[in-house]
Amino acid sequence: MAKQSLSLARLRFECTGCGACCRGRGDYWVEASRAEQRRIQRYLKISWNWFRRRYVIEYEDGSEGLRWQNDRCAFLDRHDRCRIYAVRPTQCRTYPFWSEAVASRASWDAAARECEGIGRGAVIPLAHVRERLKRYRRKATPQA
């Protein structure tokens, strides 16, 4: 087990912009906090009510996310480019460095079969990934 963790200490990833992470079959969804939703709504320059009706879905557990249409994120354009890239939610910003993907070498390799950007680009130390994830989580969580 230590060998798997050790081999994940330095990861490579460079987004190619292919949009594969924003398409798929099955139970896919993108969680978006109210603060993230507001940023997207303002970026799109549409009313809050229209944004909520058109793009937000509430899940059984009370959390909210961005709606998918026909097995793809509603914000992908016809060229598979993200229309809200500058204000995308934390879940999107942190892909593929999700806890389930960096749990082991096998899980990272499985993610690489879905994402052509995994294994490309500069080496990113896992410690740096974890710190970045903490920062994103703090930003996405509204302060009381």
C-alpha positions as CSV (number, residue, x, y, z in Angstrom):
1,M,0.0,0.0,0.0
2,A,2.8,2.4,0.8
3,K,4.2,1.9,-2.7
4,Q,0.9,3.0,-4.3
5,S,0.9,6.2,-2.2
6,L,4.5,6.9,-2.9
7,S,4.0,6.6,-6.7
8,L,1.2,9.2,-6.4
9,A,3.5,11.7,-4.7
10,R,4.1,13.4,-8.1
11,L,1.3,13.6,-10.6
12,R,1.1,15.0,-14.1
13,F,-1.9,16.8,-15.5
14,E,-2.5,19.4,-18.2
15,C,-6.1,20.1,-19.4
16,T,-6.4,19.7,-23.1
17,G,-9.8,21.3,-23.2
18,C,-11.4,18.2,-24.8
19,G,-14.5,18.4,-22.6
20,A,-14.5,14.6,-21.8
21,C,-14.9,15.4,-18.1
22,C,-18.1,17.3,-18.9
23,R,-19.8,14.5,-20.9
24,G,-20.7,11.0,-19.9
25,R,-23.4,8.4,-19.3
26,G,-24.8,7.6,-15.9
27,D,-25.4,9.6,-12.7
28,Y,-23.2,12.6,-13.4
29,W,-23.7,15.9,-11.7
30,V,-21.7,19.0,-10.7
31,E,-22.3,20.4,-7.2
32,A,-22.5,24.1,-7.1
33,S,-22.9,26.2,-3.9
34,R,-25.1,29.3,-3.9
35,A,-22.0,31.5,-4.1
36,E,-20.8,29.6,-7.2
37,Q,-24.3,29.8,-8.7
38,R,-24.4,33.5,-8.2
39,R,-21.0,33.9,-9.9
40,I,-22.2,32.0,-12.9
41,Q,-25.5,33.8,-13.0
42,R,-23.8,37.2,-13.0
43,Y,-21.2,36.0,-15.5
44,L,-24.0,35.0,-17.9
45,K,-25.9,38.3,-17.2
46,I,-29.2,36.6,-16.7
47,S,-31.8,36.9,-13.9
48,W,-31.4,34.8,-10.8
49,N,-34.8,33.3,-11.3
50,W,-34.1,32.3,-14.9
51,F,-30.7,30.9,-14.0
52,R,-32.3,28.8,-11.2
53,R,-35.1,27.5,-13.4
54,R,-32.9,26.7,-16.4
55,Y,-29.6,25.5,-14.8
56,V,-30.0,24.3,-11.2
57,I,-31.2,21.0,-9.9
58,E,-31.8,20.1,-6.2
59,Y,-30.8,16.6,-5.1
60,E,-32.5,14.4,-2.6
61,D,-29.9,15.3,0.1
62,G,-30.7,19.0,-0.3
63,S,-27.5,19.9,-2.1
64,E,-27.7,21.7,-5.5
65,G,-25.9,21.3,-8.7
66,L,-25.8,22.3,-12.3
67,R,-28.2,20.5,-14.6
68,W,-26.9,18.1,-17.3
69,Q,-28.7,17.7,-20.6
70,N,-28.4,14.7,-22.9
71,D,-25.4,13.3,-20.9
72,R,-23.4,16.5,-21.0
73,C,-23.1,19.6,-18.9
74,A,-25.6,22.3,-19.9
75,F,-22.6,24.8,-20.2
76,L,-20.7,22.9,-22.9
77,D,-21.0,24.6,-26.3
78,R,-21.3,22.7,-29.5
79,H,-17.5,22.5,-29.7
80,D,-17.3,21.0,-26.3
81,R,-15.9,24.1,-24.7
82,C,-17.0,25.4,-21.4
83,R,-19.1,28.6,-21.6
84,I,-18.5,29.4,-17.9
85,Y,-14.8,28.4,-17.6
86,A,-13.8,31.6,-15.9
87,V,-16.4,31.1,-13.1
88,R,-16.7,27.3,-13.1
89,P,-17.5,25.6,-9.8
90,T,-14.9,24.1,-7.4
91,Q,-15.8,20.6,-8.5
92,C,-14.8,21.5,-12.1
93,R,-11.7,23.6,-11.0
94,T,-10.3,20.7,-9.1
95,Y,-10.8,17.9,-11.6
96,P,-9.1,15.4,-11.8
97,F,-7.6,15.9,-8.3
98,W,-10.6,14.5,-6.5
99,S,-10.1,12.3,-3.4
100,E,-11.4,9.2,-5.2
101,A,-9.0,9.7,-8.1
102,V,-5.9,10.3,-6.0
103,A,-6.7,7.5,-3.5
104,S,-4.4,5.0,-5.2
105,R,-2.4,4.4,-8.3
106,A,-5.2,2.2,-9.6
107,S,-7.8,4.9,-9.2
108,W,-5.5,7.5,-10.9
109,D,-4.9,5.2,-13.8
110,A,-8.7,4.6,-14.1
111,A,-9.2,8.3,-14.3
112,A,-6.5,8.6,-16.9
113,R,-8.5,6.2,-19.2
114,E,-11.3,8.9,-19.2
115,C,-9.1,12.0,-19.3
116,E,-6.4,12.5,-22.0
117,G,-4.8,15.3,-19.9
118,I,-3.7,13.0,-17.1
119,G,-0.1,12.1,-17.5
120,R,0.7,15.2,-19.5
121,G,2.3,18.5,-18.5
122,A,4.5,19.4,-15.6
123,V,4.8,17.3,-12.5
124,I,2.5,18.5,-9.8
125,P,3.4,17.2,-6.3
126,L,0.4,15.6,-4.4
127,A,1.1,17.8,-1.4
128,H,0.5,20.9,-3.7
129,V,-2.7,19.3,-5.0
130,R,-4.0,18.7,-1.4
131,E,-3.3,22.3,-0.5
132,R,-5.0,23.7,-3.6
133,L,-8.1,21.5,-2.8
134,K,-8.2,23.0,0.7
135,R,-8.1,26.5,-0.7
136,Y,-10.9,25.8,-3.2
137,R,-13.1,24.2,-0.5
138,R,-12.7,27.3,1.7
139,K,-13.5,29.6,-1.1
140,A,-16.6,27.6,-2.1
141,T,-18.0,27.4,1.4
142,P,-20.0,30.5,2.5
143,Q,-18.8,32.0,5.7
144,A,-21.3,32.2,8.5
